[in-house]
């Protein structure tokens, strides 16, 4: 009995070390875990039904499991075939394709599960707003730009702190402005989808680290909302 428990504990420890390795070394795994955390927070915020939460957990689990398998396949192929080989490339490509399929499934689940609660929340939060000039919109975006510049020059000392991405901040600021002025939820979601695509392109090209991109998205959204509320109250 004691030997069985020790074997089980060793197996659990090895599995935990595998998860830690993937999180420490794989950029995509860090991205998947961050997105999964935000999605679960959104599920709590919108108080989703039990069935919807089960679908979300299924999608998140499938995405993380396929990423772990993809990492294992890549390391095994590198060990067996250090030099470039067509079959090694095929093995890696097929493993990466499994991650892409699971990620696509997760996106579809998210669109189906979250659309209705987001639509209700969006319609409930809309108020009769006074029309704003194009100049005011540019002022909102300029405030976001100035905020990012101040953070980069004032608070980021030689890269010790996260430097927010200016391009992502502007993209999410524009998406927030669109969301403020439109009455259709799908239009607002499409605007944020385009901003998210810019986010993922910059992340994929490794121009900025994930925290810098995330901070830029937060600054672009939050500063625009705060500035709009202050202007609306004046």
Secondary structure, DSSP 8 states (H G I E B T S, - for coil): -HHHHHHHHHHHHHHHHHHHHHHHH-HHHHHHHHHHHHHHHHHHHHT--HHHHHHHHHHHHHHHHHHHHHHHHHHHHHHH--S--HHHHHHHHHHHHHHHHHHHHHHHHHHHHHHHHHHHHHHHH--------HHHHHHHHHHHHHHHHHIIIII-STTSS----HHHHHHHHHHHHHHHH-S-HHHHHHHHHHHHHHHHHHHHTTSS-HHHHHHHHHHHHHHHHHHHHHHHH-
